[in-house]
């Protein structure tokens, strides 16, 4: 019976956090704004499509 060798655990190096420059914060806030806008637009589009579909269905029923 052979003894199993214990594997040494590697220590993870902690990444040093860079101090955020003003440029970075500006860029990030802009990015966030853009993504929020995109989501908002998507939701609006979906709502519009849903309403449009129901209107189309109604028109088909009427005629």
DSSP file (Angstrom, degrees, kcal/mol; ACC not computed):
  #  RESIDUE AA STRUCTURE BP1 BP2  ACC     N-H-->O    O-->H-N    N-H-->O    O-->H-N    TCO  KAPPA ALPHA  PHI   PSI    X-CA   Y-CA   Z-CA
    1    1 A X              0   0    0      0, 0.0     2,-0.3     0, 0.0     0, 0.0   0.000 360.0 360.0 360.0 120.0    0.0    0.0    0.0
    2    2 A X        -     0   0    0      1,-0.0     2,-0.3     0, 0.0     0, 0.0  -0.650 360.0-121.6 -89.2 142.2    1.5    3.3   -1.1
    3    3 A X        -     0   0    0     -2,-0.3     2,-0.3     1,-0.1    -1,-0.0  -0.647  27.6-122.5 -80.4 135.7    1.1    6.4    0.8
    4    4 A X        -     0   0    0     -2,-0.3     2,-0.4     1,-0.1    -1,-0.1  -0.586  22.7-124.4 -78.8 137.3   -0.6    9.3   -1.1
    5    5 A X        -     0   0    0     -2,-0.3     2,-0.4     1,-0.0    -1,-0.1  -0.648  22.8-125.0 -80.0 133.9    1.4   12.4   -1.3
    6    6 A X        -     0   0    0     -2,-0.4     2,-0.3     1,-0.0    -1,-0.0  -0.643  22.8-128.5 -79.8 133.1   -0.4   15.5   -0.1
    7    7 A X        -     0   0    0     -2,-0.4     2,-0.4     1,-0.1    -1,-0.0  -0.623  19.7-122.3 -81.5 137.3   -0.6   18.2   -2.6
    8    8 A X        -     0   0    0     -2,-0.3     2,-0.4     1,-0.1    -1,-0.1  -0.625  25.3-124.2 -78.2 134.3    0.5   21.6   -1.4
    9    9 A X        -     0   0    0     -2,-0.4     2,-0.4     1,-0.0    -1,-0.1  -0.625  21.6-129.0 -79.1 133.8   -2.1   24.3   -1.7
   10   10 A X        -     0   0    0     -2,-0.4     2,-0.4     1,-0.0    -1,-0.0  -0.663  19.6-126.5 -81.8 134.3   -1.1   27.2   -3.8
   11   11 A X        -     0   0    0     -2,-0.4     2,-0.3     1,-0.0    -1,-0.0  -0.658  22.7-125.4 -80.7 133.5   -1.6   30.5   -2.1
   12   12 A X        -     0   0    0     -2,-0.4     2,-0.4     1,-0.1    -1,-0.0  -0.612  20.7-126.7 -79.2 135.3   -3.6   32.9   -4.2
   13   13 A X        -     0   0    0     -2,-0.3     2,-0.4     1,-0.0    -1,-0.1  -0.665  21.3-127.2 -80.9 133.0   -2.0   36.2   -4.7
   14   14 A X        -     0   0    0     -2,-0.4     2,-0.4     1,-0.0    -1,-0.0  -0.653  21.4-127.9 -80.3 132.4   -4.2   39.1   -3.8
   15   15 A X        -     0   0    0     -2,-0.4     2,-0.4     1,-0.1    -1,-0.0  -0.624  21.2-122.1 -79.6 135.1   -4.5   41.7   -6.6
   16   16 A X        -     0   0    0     -2,-0.4     2,-0.5     1,-0.1    -1,-0.1  -0.617  26.0-124.8 -76.9 132.3   -3.7   45.1   -5.5
   17   17 A X        -     0   0    0     -2,-0.4     2,-0.2     1,-0.0    -1,-0.1  -0.647  21.5-131.1 -81.8 127.1   -6.6   47.4   -6.2
   18   18 A X        -     0   0    0     -2,-0.5     2,-0.4     1,-0.1    -1,-0.0  -0.500  24.7-109.7 -73.4 143.3   -5.7   50.3   -8.3
   19   19 A X        -     0   0    0     -2,-0.2     2,-0.3     1,-0.1    -1,-0.1  -0.599  40.0-114.4 -71.4 132.0   -6.9   53.7   -7.0
   20   20 A X        -     0   0    0     -2,-0.4     2,-0.2     4,-0.1    -1,-0.1  -0.507  27.2-145.7 -73.5 128.8   -9.6   54.8   -9.3
   21   21 A X     >  -     0   0    0     -2,-0.3     4,-2.1     1,-0.1     5,-0.2  -0.468  26.8-108.4 -85.8 165.9   -8.8   57.9  -11.3
   22   22 A X  H  > S+     0   0    0      1,-0.2     4,-2.5     2,-0.2     5,-0.2   0.883 120.4  56.2 -61.0 -38.0  -11.4   60.4  -12.2
   23   23 A X  H  > S+     0   0    0      1,-0.2     4,-2.8     2,-0.2    -1,-0.2   0.922 106.3  50.2 -60.6 -45.2  -11.2   59.3  -15.8
   24   24 A X  H  > S+     0   0    0      1,-0.2     4,-3.0     2,-0.2     5,-0.2   0.928 110.8  47.8 -59.6 -47.1  -12.0   55.7  -14.7
   25   25 A X  H  X S+     0   0    0     -4,-2.1     4,-2.6     1,-0.2     5,-0.2   0.905 112.3  49.8 -64.0 -39.5  -15.0   56.7  -12.6
   26   26 A X  H  X S+     0   0    0     -4,-2.5     4,-2.2    -5,-0.2    -1,-0.2   0.939 112.0  48.3 -61.3 -46.3  -16.3   58.9  -15.4
   27   27 A X  H  X S+     0   0    0     -4,-2.8     4,-2.5     1,-0.2    -2,-0.2   0.916 112.6  48.5 -60.8 -45.0  -15.9   56.0  -17.9
   28   28 A X  H  X S+     0   0    0     -4,-3.0     4,-2.7     1,-0.2    -1,-0.2   0.907 111.0  48.7 -64.8 -42.2  -17.7   53.6  -15.6
   29   29 A X  H  X S+     0   0    0     -4,-2.6     4,-2.5     1,-0.2    -1,-0.2   0.894 112.2  49.9 -65.5 -37.0  -20.6   55.8  -14.9
   30   30 A X  H  X S+     0   0    0     -4,-2.2     4,-2.5    -5,-0.2    -2,-0.2   0.924 110.8  49.7 -63.9 -43.7  -21.0   56.5  -18.6
   31   31 A X  H  X S+     0   0    0     -4,-2.5     4,-2.5     1,-0.2    -2,-0.2   0.917 111.2  49.1 -60.4 -44.7  -20.9   52.7  -19.3
   32   32 A X  H  X S+     0   0    0     -4,-2.7     4,-2.7     1,-0.2     5,-0.2   0.921 110.1  51.4 -60.8 -45.7  -23.5   52.1  -16.6
   33   33 A X  H  X S+     0   0    0     -4,-2.5     4,-2.6     1,-0.2    -1,-0.2   0.920 110.2  49.6 -57.1 -45.4  -25.7   54.9  -18.1
   34   34 A X  H  X S+     0   0    0     -4,-2.5     4,-2.5     1,-0.2    -1,-0.2   0.922 111.3  47.8 -61.8 -45.2  -25.4   53.3  -21.5
   35   35 A X  H  X S+     0   0    0     -4,-2.5     4,-2.5     1,-0.2    -1,-0.2   0.901 112.0  49.9 -65.7 -39.3  -26.3   49.8  -20.2
   36   36 A X  H  X S+     0   0    0     -4,-2.7     4,-2.7     1,-0.2    -1,-0.2   0.924 111.5  49.4 -62.2 -43.2  -29.3   51.2  -18.3
   37   37 A X  H  X S+     0   0    0     -4,-2.6     4,-2.7    -5,-0.2    -2,-0.2   0.905 110.2  51.0 -61.4 -41.7  -30.4   53.0  -21.4
   38   38 A X  H  X S+     0   0    0     -4,-2.5     4,-2.4     2,-0.2    -1,-0.2   0.923 111.5  46.6 -63.3 -45.0  -30.1   49.9  -23.5
   39   39 A X  H  X S+     0   0    0     -4,-2.5     4,-2.6     1,-0.2    -1,-0.2   0.923 112.3  51.3 -62.1 -44.1  -32.1   47.8  -21.0
   40   40 A X  H  X S+     0   0    0     -4,-2.7     4,-2.5     1,-0.2    -2,-0.2   0.917 110.7  48.1 -59.0 -45.3  -34.8   50.6  -20.9
   41   41 A X  H  X S+     0   0    0     -4,-2.7     4,-2.7     1,-0.2    -1,-0.2   0.906 110.4  51.8 -62.6 -42.2  -35.0   50.7  -24.7
   42   42 A X  H  X S+     0   0    0     -4,-2.4     4,-2.5     1,-0.2    -1,-0.2   0.921 110.6  48.1 -60.3 -45.0  -35.3   46.9  -24.9
   43   43 A X  H  X S+     0   0    0     -4,-2.6     4,-2.7     2,-0.2    -1,-0.2   0.915 111.8  49.7 -63.2 -43.5  -38.1   46.9  -22.3
   44   44 A X  H  X S+     0   0    0     -4,-2.5     4,-3.0     1,-0.2    -1,-0.2   0.929 111.0  49.6 -59.7 -45.2  -39.9   49.7  -24.2
   45   45 A X  H  X S+     0   0    0     -4,-2.7     4,-2.7     1,-0.2    -2,-0.2   0.915 111.0  49.3 -60.8 -44.3  -39.6   47.8  -27.4
   46   46 A X  H  X S+     0   0    0     -4,-2.5     4,-2.5     2,-0.2    -1,-0.2   0.920 112.3  47.9 -61.4 -44.2  -40.9   44.6  -25.9
   47   47 A X  H  X S+     0   0    0     -4,-2.7     4,-2.6     1,-0.2     5,-0.2   0.931 112.1  49.8 -61.8 -45.6  -43.9   46.5  -24.4
   48   48 A X  H  X S+     0   0    0     -4,-3.0     4,-2.8     1,-0.2    -2,-0.2   0.914 111.1  49.1 -59.4 -44.4  -44.6   48.2  -27.7
   49   49 A X  H  X S+     0   0    0     -4,-2.7     4,-2.6     2,-0.2    -1,-0.2   0.905 110.5  50.7 -62.9 -41.4  -44.4   44.9  -29.6
   50   50 A X  H  X S+     0   0    0     -4,-2.5     4,-2.2     2,-0.2    -2,-0.2   0.936 113.0  45.2 -62.4 -45.9  -46.8   43.2  -27.1
   51   51 A X  H  X S+     0   0    0     -4,-2.6     4,-2.5     1,-0.2    -2,-0.2   0.925 113.0  51.4 -62.4 -44.2  -49.3   46.0  -27.4
   52   52 A X  H  X S+     0   0    0     -4,-2.8     4,-2.7    -5,-0.2    -1,-0.2   0.893 108.4  51.7 -60.4 -41.1  -49.0   46.0  -31.2
   53   53 A X  H  X S+     0   0    0     -4,-2.6     4,-2.5     1,-0.2    -1,-0.2   0.918 110.3  47.5 -62.3 -43.8  -49.6   42.3  -31.3
   54   54 A X  H  X S+     0   0    0     -4,-2.2     4,-2.3     2,-0.2    -1,-0.2   0.897 112.1  50.3 -66.1 -38.0  -52.7   42.5  -29.2
   55   55 A X  H  X S+     0   0    0     -4,-2.5     4,-2.5     2,-0.2    -2,-0.2   0.925 110.9  49.2 -63.5 -44.2  -54.0   45.4  -31.4
   56   56 A X  H  X S+     0   0    0     -4,-2.7     4,-2.4     1,-0.2    -2,-0.2   0.903 110.2  51.2 -61.8 -41.6  -53.3   43.3  -34.6
   57   57 A X  H  X S+     0   0    0     -4,-2.5     4,-2.2     1,-0.2    -1,-0.2   0.917 110.0  49.9 -62.3 -42.6  -55.1   40.4  -33.1
   58   58 A X  H  X S+     0   0    0     -4,-2.3     4,-2.4     1,-0.2    -2,-0.2   0.919 109.8  50.3 -61.4 -43.8  -58.1   42.6  -32.3
   59   59 A X  H  X S+     0   0    0     -4,-2.5     4,-2.2     1,-0.2    -1,-0.2   0.908 109.6  51.0 -62.0 -40.9  -58.1   44.0  -35.8
   60   60 A X  H  < S+     0   0    0     -4,-2.4    -1,-0.2     1,-0.2    -2,-0.2   0.888 110.9  49.2 -63.5 -37.5  -58.0   40.4  -37.2
   61   61 A X  H  < S+     0   0    0     -4,-2.2    -1,-0.2     1,-0.2    -2,-0.2   0.885 109.9  51.4 -68.3 -37.3  -61.0   39.5  -35.0
   62   62 A X  H  <        0   0    0     -4,-2.4    -2,-0.2     1,-0.2    -1,-0.2   0.886 360.0 360.0 -69.0 -38.5  -62.9   42.5  -36.1
   63   63 A X     <        0   0    0     -4,-2.2    -1,-0.2    -5,-0.2    -2,-0.2   0.467 360.0 360.0 -96.7 360.0  -62.6   41.9  -39.8
